[in-house]
Amino acid sequence: MFAYITRRLGMMLLIVFGASFMAYNLEAFSSNPLSIFGESTAKNKHYLMQQMIHRLHLDVPPPIRYFMWLRGVVSGLWGQLNLGMTRDHMPVLDVIGNAIPTTFRLVIASTILAIVLGITIGMITAIRQYSRFDYVMTFISFLLFSLPIFWVAVLLKEYLAIGFNDFLMQPEISLEVTLITAAICGFIMGGITGGSRRRVLSVFGGVTVGVALLLSYLSATHWFVHPGLGIIGVGFLALVSAVIVTQISTGLENRKSLSAAIIAAAIVIVGYYPLQLLMKANASALNVLLVFVITISLAAVAGYFVQNIDRRQNIRTAVLTALLGTLPLILDRYMREFGRYFSSDAVNKRPVPTLGQANDLLNEKQLSNFWITGLDATMHLILPTLALTLISFAGYVRFSRGSLLEVLNMDYIRTARAKGLTERTVIVRHAMRNAMLPLTTILVNDFAGVIGGAIITERVFGWKGMGMLFNQSLTSYDLNLFMGVFMISAVLTVLANLVADLLFGVVDPRIRIRK
């Protein structure tokens, strides 16, 4: 294994060197930084041109200039990394260091959401192949896959920002919107449930009526202006998490695991009011972490004592339930600050922003605390995250569906079914693990691409991240900035491929043996 990793690292160095050499020379030959002086009438024009030529070494051929730049990169081996200066006389490392957290915050949430939702729905469509749900999700995924990101971003700004902000002035849902939304939800749930026509119609009717009543209640109470889950909402979501985790982990027929999950949900419900003491206005991220530690620890203890046999299984189910059940508890705390955030002068009853990364007026007006700051960051993240998620989600649905369908047709799956294993065991423990093999490379490379930024999305929503830097480097002929962004993306890409190969060995022992 050590020899394999060493060999791959050597190949990675060659790839990065070759790619950076080509990128540097292509950009150098195709750009002309002196073009800004073409229409200049300044008297010291010639002096300024000579100054730029000397500062950027434009009198040196690009191939040789590349090795001058590479010397600063190689010096990073002994702690003196130098990527040069930007056109604005700023160190490239400092500029990129400020942009990476912004891009990471913007893209990581959408990447995780797209992966989780895409793979989950894709595998459900594979299990329910040629069902109503499969046809609907296939249509939606192809539709989203074909839409340009800038068009989706503009639509989101129009309807989910401007339109929703206008709605909050008079937060009442009309009867037509209530009925249409309820019918759509009922149709989707009926397709997911499947079965006989009678069962589908029952689910459709029940979900439609339930959603209609819920929307009517939210409209009547002006919940959208003063949102919150309360102990009832948190408890309901915790119990739903218990059922879902148990079904996926062991199956609902395993009563001991179900009991452990329900006890974990009960711990979250009972701790709703006591845990509020840790979530006051002067709280910090450490307080939030402590809330998770308390609920998960108590759930693990409960899972340990539920049954002497299969303790590990019960603990795993209880811990996952506590983790998912605590999320609504934290969300509820943020939601209870929305009314104050919404009515503040800094927001002026327009809580969904269309540009920027944060509202600086909150700090100026001394309205900011831990929960307000987090809520403001979340509101600025909603639109760009949703835009990126919708576009990426479609690809994961199609990839995961095709991968699982291929696995389900293999001989060992038929053998597992012939041995009498339950369908849940066949799907979760046998099919899904092997279906994830071809998805591993895609997942790892997508996480590596996070730092590369989302060029179009950052431009539309006014975020100053790596994508904006890359676009700026091209339009301003800033070669050092361009190479700084390129090198980080290139190194992360080749490292991601190495990690994907190593993960193959972890998931599939046959590959590990060959190595």
N, C-alpha and C positions, 0 to 999 in steps of 0.2 A: 504493500500500500504506500509506503514511504517513497519507493522508487517511482511509482505511478504519479504521485502528487508532484514530485520533483520534476519529472518529465513534462507534466502538464504546465507547471509554472514556467519552465523554460520556453515552451511553445507560446504561452500567454505573453511573455516579454517580447518575443519576436512579432507577434500579431499587433500588440500595442505600438511597438516601434514602427512597423510598416504602415499601420493605419495613420498614426500621427504624422509621419513623414509625408504621406500622400495628402492628408488634409491640410497641412501647413502650406505645402507648395501650391496646391490648387487654390486655396484662399489667397495666397500671396500674389499669384500670377493673375487672378481674376479681379482683384481689387486695386484701387489706386487712391491711397490716402491724400495725395496731392491734388485730387480733383476739386477739393473744396476751395482751392485758390483760383480755379478757372475763371470765375467771374468777379474776382476780388479787385477792388480799385485802391486798396491800401498802399500807401507810399512805401512801407517796409515789407511789401509782399515778398520780394526776393529773400530778404533776411528771414522771414517766417518760414519760407519753404526750406531754406538751408538748415534752419533750426530743427524742423521736423525730420528732414533727411538724416541729420546727425543723431537725433534722439531715437528714431525708429530703425536706424541702420539700413535705410532704403538704398544706399549706395553699394550694399553687399548683396550678391545673388541670393535668391530665396533658399536654395539647398544649403548653402553655407550658413545663412542666417538661422536656419532650423537648428543646426548643431550648436550655435551660440545660445539659442533658447533652451535646447535640451540640456545644456550644462547646468542651468538652474534647476531643472527637474531632477537630474542625477544627484545633485548636491543634497537633495532631500534624504538620501541614504544616511548622511551623517548629521541630520537635523537642521539643514539650512535650505529647505525647499524655497525656490524662488520662481514664480511664474511670470515675472515681469510686471510692468506698470500698464494701466489702461490709458486710453487717450486723454482721460481727465486727470492724469497724474495720481491715480489711486492704485495701491497694490492690488493685483488681481486676486491674491489669496484673501484679502480682507473683503473685497466685493463679493466673491463667491461664498465666503463664510457667512455673510449676512443674508444671502439669497437662499442657501440650502435649507435652513429651518422653515422659511416661508413656503418653499416648494414642498417640503416634506409634509408640513401641516395640511397643505392643500390637497395633495395627491394621495397620501397614505390612506385617508379615510375612504375615498372613492374606490381605491384599489381593493381594500379589504371588503367593502360592501359588495363590489362587483364580483369578487371571487366567491364569497359566501353565498350570495343570492343566486349567482349564475350557476355555480356547481350544484347547489341544492335543487333549483328548478330544473336544470338540465337532466339530473339523474331521476327526478320524479317523472319527467316527460318520457325518459327511456323506459322506466318501469311501467308506465301507463301508455305505451306506444299505440299510436293511432286512436287514442281517446279524444274526447272533446278538448280536454285540457292540453293535450299534445298539439293539436291543430292550432288552438288559440295562441299558445306560447311560441310555436314555430312562426306563425304570422307576425307576432309582436317582435320577436328577435330579429327576423329578416328586415322588418320595417325600421327598427332602431339601428341595425347594422348599416343600413343604406343612408341614414341621415347625416349630413355634415355637422360637425360639432358647433361651428359658429352659428348655424341656424337654430339648433337646439338651445344654445345659450341665449340667443336673442328672444326666443319664445318664452323661455323661463323668466327672463327679466321682465317681459311684458305682462305675463299672466300671474306668475308666482311672486313677483315683487311689486310691481306697480298695481296690478289688479288686486292682489291680496291685501296690500296696504290700504287701498280704497275700500275694500270690503270691511276692514277692521273699524272704519269710521261708523259703520252701521252693521254690526256682526250678526245679521239674521239670514238664515238660509231659506231660500224660497222653496215652496212645495215641489216645483218642477225639478229643481236641482236635487232635492232630497230623494225623490222617487227614482230619478235616473241613476244617481250614485248608489242607492240601495240595490237597484236591479243589476247594476254592473257587478257589485260585490257578490250578490247572490249567484250570478252566472259563473263567476270565477270559482267560487267555492263549490258549486255544483259540478263543474268540470274537474276540479281536483278530487272530489269525493268519488265520482264515477258510480258504477254499479247499474242497477236496473233503472228504468225510466221513472218509476215511482219514487225510488230513493233520491234520484237527482232532483225531481220536482219538490220533494220534501225539504231537502237541503236548501234549494233555491228559495222556497217560500219562507223558511225559517230565518235564513240569513238576511233576506230582503226586509222582512218585518223588523228584525233586530236592529239592522243598520238604520232603517228609517226612524225607529224610535230613538236610537242613540243620537242621530243628527238633530232630531227635533228637540231633544233635551239640551244638547249643546247650544243650539240656537236660542232656546228660550232663556237659558241661564247666562248667556253671553260668555260662554266658557273660553272662547278664542281670545278674549281680552284678559281674562283672569283664569288661566289654565291651572290645572293641578290634577294629580291622580288620587291623592288621599289614601288612607289605609285600605279602602275598598278596592281601588284600582290597582294599587301595589300588590295586594293580596291575590286578586284575580290573576294578574300576570305571573305572579310567583307560582300559583297552582298550575297554570297553563304550562309554565316552564317545567314543572315537575312531571307532568304527563308526557310532554314531548321528549324530554331527556330520557325518561324511563323507556318509552317506546323505542327510541333509537338504540339505547344502550343494552337493554336486556329484554325488552318486550313487556307489555302490561300484564302478561300472565305471571310474571315474577313478582309475587306479592311483597316479598321482603324488600326488593329494590324500590318498588313503588312506595312502600311505607317509609323507607329512608328518604326518598325524594319529597314526599309530603311533609315529613318532619322538618326537612330543610326549608321548605316553603313556609311552614308554620313559624320557624325561627325568625325568618324575615318579617313576617306579619307581627309577631309578638314584639320584636325589637324596633318596630316602626317609630314609636314615640321615644323610647330611651335613646335610640341612635341619633335623634334630632339634636341631642346635647353636643354631639361632635360636629354638627353641621350648622354652626352659627355663622353670622356674617363675617367674623374675623377668622374663619376656618382657612385651611390651606390644603394642598394636595396630600399632605401627610394625613390629615383628618379623613379624607376620602379613602385613602389606602387602609387606614385603620378600621373603617367601617367594613370594608371587604374582608379584612383579616378576621374580624370578630365573627361575621356571619359564616364565613367558610370554615373557620376553626370549629365552631359549634356544630356545623353540619357534618364535618368529618368525624367528630366524636359521636354524634348520633348515628351515623352510618356504621361506625365500628361496633356499637352495642346492639344494633338491630338483630344481628344473627351471627353466630360463631362461624358458620360456613360461608364462603364467598364474601369475606369482609372487604376485600379489595374492591370487588364489584359494587358493593353497597356504598362504600366510601366515595368511589368515583362518581356514582350517580348523585349522591347527596351534595358533593362539592360542586359539580356542574350546575345543579339546581340552585344552590346558594349563590353561585356566581351570576347566573342569569337573572335570578330573582332580586339581587341587590341592585342591578342596573336600573330598574324602574324606581327604586327608592332614591337613588342619586338624581335621576331625571326629574322626579317629583320636586326635589329641593330646588333645582334650577328653574322649573316651571313656576314655582311660587314667587320668584323674583321678577317674573315677566311683567306683571302689572306696574311695578315701580320703574322698570326699564322702559316700558312702553310709554308711560306718561311723562318721562323726564324731558327737559328742554333739549337735551343733546340728541334725543331720538325723534321728538316731536310727532309721536304717533305714526311713524313710518319705520317699523322695526326690521323689515326685510330690506337690506341695502343692495344696491346694484353695482357698486364700485368699492374698491379698497379692501383692506385687511382688518381694520379696526376703527372704532369711533374715538378719535382723540379727544373730543369734547367731554367725554365721560370723566376723564382724569382732570380736565381743566375745571369742571364743575364739582369735583370731589364727590361724584356719585358712585365711584368704582369700589367694589369689594371683590372677594374671590368669586362669588357666584355671579355677580353682574359682569365681571370681566370674562368669565367663561361663557356666559350667555351671549355676550356681544361677539366673541370669537366664533361661537356656533352659528349665530345669525349670519355672519359674513361668510361662513363656510357652506351654508345650505345650497345656494344656487350653483356655484362651481362644482361642488361635490356631486350634486344631483346630475349635472350635465355630463361629467366624466363617467359617473356610474352607469347612466343609461346607455352610453355608447359602448363601454367595455363589457357591460352585463350581457349583451347579445352574443358576443363572441364566446364567452364562457358557457352560455347555455348550449350552443351548438357543439362546442368541443366536448363538453362533459357528456352530452347525450350520445354522440357518436361513439365515444370511448366506452361507455357502459354498455351500449347495445352490442358492440363487438365482443366484449367480455362475456355477456350473457349467452352468446351463441357458442361458447367453447365447451369442450367435452367435460372438463372438470366441474362445471356448473351443473350440467345434467347429472353427473355422478353424485354430486352433493344432494341434489333433489331426490335422486333415487334412493339415497341412504335414509331418507325420511326427515332431513333437516327442515326446519320451518323456513318459509320464504324470507322472513326478516333476517334470519341467520345467514342464509345464502347470499342475500343482497349486501348486508352490512359487513359481514366478516370475510366473505370470499370475493364477491364481485367488485365492490367499491374500492378495495385496497389495490387490486390489479388495474382497475380503471383509472386510478390516480397516476399510474406510471407515466403515460404519455403527457399528462397534464403538468407533471413536475417541472419540466423545462419551461413551459409557458409561465407558470406561477413565479418561479424564481427570476426569470428575465423581466417579468412585469415589475417585480419589486425593485430590481436594479434600475429599471427605467424611471422609477419614481423621481430620482435625483435629477434626471435629465429635464424634468419640467414638462408642463403642458403649455406649449407656446401659444396656441390660439386661445385657450381658455384663460390664461393669465392676461393676455392682451384685452380680451373682451371684458373681463371683470376687474381689470386694473390692479392685478397682483404683481408685486415686484419680486419674482422668483427666478429660478434658473432659466425657465423658458423665455422670460422677458430679457434676461441677460444675453441669451443666445441670439435673439432677434436684434437686440441692440448692437451686438458685436458685428452682425452682418451689415446692418444699415449704416453703421459709422466706420466701417472698415477697421475695426479694432482687432488686430490679429492676435495680440496676447490674450485678450479676454475670450476670443473665440477658441483658442487652443486650451485655455484653462477649463472652460465648460466641456470641450470635446474630450480632454484627457480624463476628467472625472467620469464621464459617461462611458468611455471606452474601458477604463479599468474596472468599473463596476460590472460592465457587460461580460467581460471575460471571466471575472471572479464568479459571476452568477452561473455561467456555464460549468465552471469547476464544481460549484456547490451542487448544481443539478446532477452532475455525474456521480458525486459522492452520495447524494440522496438516493439515486437509483440503487446503489449498493446496499443502502439501509433497508429500502423497501423490498428489493428483490435479492435474496441471498445468492442466486445463481450468478448475477452480475458481480457481486462482491468476490465470489470464488474465482471468477475469470481474471479479475484484477490481480 
